[in-house]
Amino acid sequence: MSNSYKLSVNNTNTFDLLESDLINLDAVKVEQSKFHVLKNHKPYTAEIISADFISKKYSVKVNNSIYEVAIEGALELLINGLGIERGRTKVVNAIKAPMPGLILEINVKVGQTVKANDSLLILEAMKMENSFLSPRDGIIKAIAVEIGNAVNKGQLLIEFE
């Protein structure tokens, strides 16, 4: 069984190709990243200008026209077919109390730039100290509590810009 690929060119045109289509392509490498291609007895000069192998995105110059090409293989097609966006993560913009407790310490100020895993605050709950670390790099937009405040589950503690 041959692998299938979906090519997107300039985010406007899509092409479905089989591995056999690529194997039968009449292309000759003439220099590093430059190729001479024959398609329907017409010659083309192709050059790979840039390549991002991880995201499978390429800039290709064909006869002095530049095309942005994205390639999806069987795995990407399956993931997209399931409605999952690969590589996407949810951005956390607020820290809320996961349980009722008492604010013991606040280690940041409004307007402060923080890095992922910096200590933000300490919440005492059920006789345990729970340290809240920054989930991402960012800037503190607001601090909704003060040291000594009792908080409820789900209450806003810190907000990011």
N, C-alpha and C positions, 0 to 999 in steps of 0.2 A: 504494500500500500504506500502510495506516494504522499509525502507531507504537503500540506496546502498552506498558502500564505495569502494575506490580504495586504496590498500596498495602497497607501493613501498618498496622493501627489498634490502638493500645495493645498491640502485640506479641502479639495474640491472634487477630485476624481479618485475613484477606487478601482482596483484591479484585483481579481482573484487569480492566483497562479499556483501551479503545481510544481513540485520539485523537478519533474521531468521537463517543464517549460524552461527552467533555469539551466538545466544540464544541456539542453539542446540550443541554448542561446549562442549565436555565432559572434563571439567576442574574443579579441586578442589583446593581451596586455602589451602596450608599447612603451610605457614608462611607469614609474611608481605612481599608482592611483589614476593612470590614464589608459584608456582602452579605445580600440577601433572596433565598432560594432556594425554588423550587416543585418538589416531587417527588411524583408521583402525586396532584396537586391538593392537596397539603398544604403549608402554608407553614413555612419554617424561617428562623431568623436565624443567620447564621454570621459568626464573627469570627476572623481570623488573629491569635492572641495573640503568637506568636513564630515566626520563620522562620530556619532555617539553610540557606541556598541551596547551600552547598558540600556538606554531608552530606545534603541533601534531606530534612530533618526539620522538622516543623512542629507547633505546638500550635494546635488549632482548637477554638473554643468554638461549639457548636451547641445552641441553645435552653437555655443555662445548664449544659450538660455539656461538659467539656473532654476532647478526644481528642488523643492523640499519634499523628501520621501520618508514616510514612516512605514515600518514593516511589522506586521503582526503574524506570529507563527501560531501553531496549533494551541499552545498553552494560553496565549493572550486571547485568542478567539474564544476558547472555552471560558476563561475568566470573564470576559466581556459579555458572553452569552448568559452567564449566571447573574449579571447585573452588578458585579463587583468592580470597583475602581481600584486597580492595583497602585500601590504607592501613596494613596491618599490617606491622610490622617486627620482626625478632628483636632482643631486648634482649641485649646482650653483658654477661655477668657476670664474665668472666675473660679475661685476656690470657695467651696461651701463646706460647712461642718457636716461630717458624715454621721455624727452622733452628738447628743447633748454634752456639754462640758464647760470648762472654765478656761479662759485665755490666760496663760501664764507668762508668755513672752511674745513680743513682736519684734522681728529682726530687720524689718525694712521700713522705708518711708515712701510717701507718695512722690512720684517722679523718679524714684530710684530705678536704675537699670539693673536687672538681675539676669543671671545665667541659669540654665537648666540645672537642677539639683541644689541650688542655693537654698539655705534655710530661710523660710518665710516667717513662721510662727510656731508656737508650741501650745497645744490644747491638752488640758488634763481631762480625762474622761475615765470613769470607772477605776480611779486611783492609778491610772497609767498616764505617762506623758507621751503624747503623740506629736512628733515633729513633722511639720508640713514642708515639703521641699517644692521648689518651683518646677512645674512640669515642662517649662520651656524657657527660652530666652525671651525677655520682654521688658516692658516698663510698667511699674506699678501705677495704676490709674487711681485707685481708691482703696482705703482700708476702712472697712465698715465696723470694726470692733476696737476696743481698747483693752489694755491689760486689766485683768480683774473682772471683765464682763462674763456673765453666764450666757451661753449660746444654745440655741435649739438645733435639732437635726435639720439640715437643709438651709440653715441661715447663711447668708453671704458673709464671707470673711475678708477676702481680698479680690480685687478686680484688676485685670490687666488691660493696657491700651490695645 
